[in-house]
Amino acid sequence: MNKLQYKFSGKTTTYYLDAEFAYLEKLVDKGHTILVTDEHIFAGHQKKFGGWNTIVINAGEQFKVQAMVDSIIEQLLERGADRKTTLVGIGGGVVTDLTGYVAAIYMRGLSVGFVPTSILAMVDAAIGGKNGIDVGVYKNMVGTIRQPQFLLYDYSLLKTLPKEQWVNGFAEVIKHAAIKDAALFRELEKNKLSTYQKDKSALARLIRRNVAIKSAVVEKDEFEQGERRLLNFGHTLGHAIENVYELAHGHAVSIGMVAACMISEQFTPFKDTDRVIGTLKKYGLPTLAEFDAKKVMNVLRMDKKKVRDSMNYILLNKIGQGIVKPIPVTELEKLLQSIITAR
């Protein structure tokens, strides 16, 4: 087992990498801990949950809403959860988002930890303290930034992860490489998905590298006033089309990254859109989509990254170097329309 620590807002989060689920008993008081997981994770790993007080929720992004928050809170009340109770979210991004959000608001704050069970959660969703829920088509419109005490990584949990969820998670891996790590991008170009599925050591190195990239960014800018905005590469358009068109998160972000690359060529020296497209395709991710620019812009106008009449759009100067570029909303709509036409 490897241990990493990062300090956020005076609070230290510890990452237990390449650990075992059973190690959870050393991190929390089992008698005063409630696990939150979804029906698929619970069914696939039922023995691991033996003896734990567990809330099992519906699986899927459509349940990352206030009604599910209310349901979890009602179950916490029924089980006598108090301010000394620890919550542990065991699952993908939906579970960690919901658990972190409930932990932030229940009795004004409970201790929380995560055991991410998908590539997406391991490299991105469970890291950085963002917890939230969707409101209609507006993704993560309500939420908090509050760090977990720990993240425990048991790679054996990935054995039941469907291939499409491996693909989904690699969108965030490619994103991190594109904005921060040109060497990692070259490694991804050289390898393929099966490299990491079959080679546990390669997977462990990849996850550790992504944990380090995202955690270092968040450590410098926890509340997204500057550098943390780079982590939104591909997400501005991606979030808008994800819920409007009911796409998987990684698929939507992949399409969003291609659009951001094409927009980058209008504002920066960036000329490697084809390299990004090729890498995304290599890992099974979509790069093109037909969408209604006006409908998407209606969602974008409520995006948290919008400031007055401009959108803080994340572009690339080159592979491994992301930048923040304010783009007037009216100009952005024309750019998105031209991208659709170009396709």
N, C-alpha and C positions, 0 to 999 in steps of 0.2 A: 504493500500500500504506500502511495505517495501522498504527502500533505502539502497543500499550498495555503497561504493566508494573504488576504487583502483587507486593507482598512478603509472603511467607508464611514464618513460622518462620525468619526470617533468610535465606530463599532467594527469589530473584526469578524469577517466571515471566513470560515475554514472549509477548504475543499478536500475531501477524502477521495483521492483518485485510485482507481483499480482496487476498490475495497469489496467487501461482501455485505449483503443485506443484513446479515446477522450482527454486524458491527453496530447497527442502529441502537441495540440495547446498551451499548457503552456510551452513547451520546445523549440519551434521554432517559428519564425515569418512566419505565414502561407503564406503571400504574397511574401516571398523570399525563399520559400522552394519547392523543387521538390521531389516527392516520386518516387521510382522505385520499381515495383513489377512485378510478372509474371501473365500470363493470368488466371491461376487457382485460385490464391489468389484473383485477381481482380473480377473474376466471382462469387466466393464464398462469398465475403464480400463487394459487390459493394457500399452499402449504406455508409460504413465507409469512402469511398474515395470521397464522395460528397464534392465539393468545394475545393478540393486539386488539384494542378497541378501534374498530374501523368503520368509517362512513363510506359507503359505496355510492357513487353518483353516475348519472347517465354520461356516456361517452360522446364527444363531438363538440365542435365549435358552436353549434346552435344552442348549446346549453350553457355557454359562458355568458350568462345574463343574470339580471337581478333576481329573478325567480329562483334560480339555483342557489344564489347567495342566501336568500331567505330560508330555503330548505336546509342548507347546511347549518345555519344559525339555529334554527328550530331543533335540529338534532343535537347540537352542542348543548342547548338548554336542557333537553330531555336527559342527556347523559351527565348533567351536573358540571359541565366545564366551567372553571373559574379562572382568575387571573394567573394562577400558577400552572395552568394547563399548557402543554406544548402541542402545537399542530405540526404534522409532517405531511406534506403533499407528495404522493408517490404516483408519478405518471408523466404524461407529456405536458406541453405548454398550457393546455386548457386547465389541467388539474393544478399545476403550480401557480398559474395566474389566480384561479379561484381561491386556492388555499391561502396564498399570500395576502390577497385582498381581505378575506374573512378574518385572518389573523390580525390585520391592521386595524379593523374596526370593531371586532367583538370585544366588549368590555374595555374599549379604548386601547387594545393592543395585547396580543399574546406572543410568546416566543414561537418561532416557526423555523422549520428546516425542510429541505427538499431531497427526495431521491428521484432524480430524473430517469425516465425509462425509454426515452426516444432520443435519436441523434439530435433532433431539433431542440429538445429541452436541455440536453447535455452541453451543447455548444452555444446556446443562445437564450432560450426562453426562461430557464431557471436562474440565469446569471444576471446580476445587476439591480435587483430589487424592484423592477417594474411589475406591478400587479394590477390587474384590471379586468373589466368586463365590457362587452359590446352593448351598444344601444341601437337597435335596428341595424341599419347598414353601416353605422359608424363604429369602427373597430377601436377597442380600448379607449372609449370616450370617457369612461369613469374609472378612476383608479388611484393608486398611491405609489410612491417610491419609498420602499422600506426593505432593508436588507435582511435576508435570512441569517440565522446563526451558523448554519452549515449546509453543505451539499455533499451527499454521499453517492459515489459513482460505483455501481455494480454492473459491469459490462455484460454479465450473464443475462441480465434482464432484456438485452437486445435480441436474444435468441428467438423470442416470439414476435419480434417486430416485423411486420410485413414489408416486402421489398419497397412498396410505394412510399412507406414512411422513411426508409433509408434515403430514397430519392428526395423526398420532401425536406429532410434535414440537411442534405448537402447543399441546398440553396444558400443556407446561412454560412456554411463552411466556405463556399466560393465567395460569398459577400465579404467575409472577413479578409480573405486573401486579396480581393480586389481593392479594398480600401486601405489595407495596412501591411500586407506581407507579400511582396512580389516573389520571394523564394517559395513560399507556400503555394502560390498560384502556379509556378512552374512545376512543382511536385504534383499538383492536381492534374495538370496537363499531361504529365508523364504517366500517371496511374489511371485506374478506373475504379468504379464502385466495388467490384469484387475484390480488389486489392485489400480494402479495409474490412470487408465482410469476412474474409478468410484469414487474415493475418492480425491476430489480437494485438501484437506489439505495435504494428503500424497504426492500428485504430487507437490504441492508448496514446501514442505520440501525437496523433492528429487531434484528439480531444483535448489533451493537455495544452497543445499549442493554441487552440481556439479559446479555451478557458483563459489562458494568459492574455491573448489579444483583447478579448472583450473586458476582462476584469481590470486590466491596466487602463483602458480608456475610461471606464466608469469610475475608477479610483481617482482619476484626474478631474473628472467632470460629472459627478454623480447626478446632478439635477438638470443636466442637458442645457447648459448655457453656452457651450462651445463645442469641444471635440466629440462629445457623446453623440451629437447630431449625425456624425459620420456613419454611425451604426444604422441609420435609416436609409442607407443606400438601397435602392430598389423598392423601398417600403412605401414611398409617397403614392405612386401609382398602384403599387402592389396591394396596399390596404384598401384602396378605393375599389379595385376590381375584385378583390377577394370575397367580400361579402355581397356586393351587387350581383356577381356572377357565380357565387358559391364555389369558388376554387379552393384547392388546398393551399395553405399558406405558402409553402415553398414554391409551388407553381406560380402563384401570383407574384411573389417576390422575384422569381426568375424573369418573368415577363417585364416586371418593373425595372430590373437591372439593365435589360437590353434597351429599354426606352431611355433610361438615364445615360447609358453609353452613347446613344444616338444624339441626345441633347448635349452631352459633353462635347461632342465634335463641333457644336455650334459656338461654344464658349471657351474651350480650353484646347491645348495642343493634342488632346487625346485622339489616337488613331487606331486603337486596338479593339474596336467593337467586334470584329470577326473572331478574335481570340477568345473573348468572353462568350460569344455565342457558341463557339466550338466546344468550349469547356462545359458549358451548361448542357449542351446536347449530349456530350460524352457521358454525363451522369444521369441522363434520362429526363432532363427538365425541359419544359416547353419554352420557346423563345418568342413566339408570335401569338397574337390573339386579336380577334376582331372585337372592338368594344365601342360603345356609343360615347364619343368624347364629351358631349354636353352632359350626359347622365353622370359620367365619371367626375366631371368638373363640379357638378352640384355637390357631390360627396367631398371632393377635395377642398371646397370652400369652407368646410367645417373641420378640416384637418388641423391637429394641434400645432403643426409646423408652420401654419399660415400666420403671418404677422401683418396686420392691416391689409394692404392690397398686394402683398408679395408672399411667395412661398419659399421657404428655405429649402432649396432642392440640393440633394447630394449628387455631385458629379465626380468625375475622375480626371486628374491631370495626366496620370499614367497608371498602369497597373501597379497597385501597392500604395497609391497616393490619392486619397479622396479629399474633396474640398466641399465647402458649403457655399452655394451660390444663390442669393436672393433673386427670384425671377417673378416679375409682375404676373398676376393671375391671368390677365388678358393675353399676355404673350405666351404663357404656358399652355393655354387652351389651343392657340394656333400651332404651337410646336407639337402637341399631342395629335392634333388633327393631321398635321403633315406626316407624322410617323405612321399613322393609320393608312394614309394615302400611299406612302412610300412602300408599304408592305403589300 
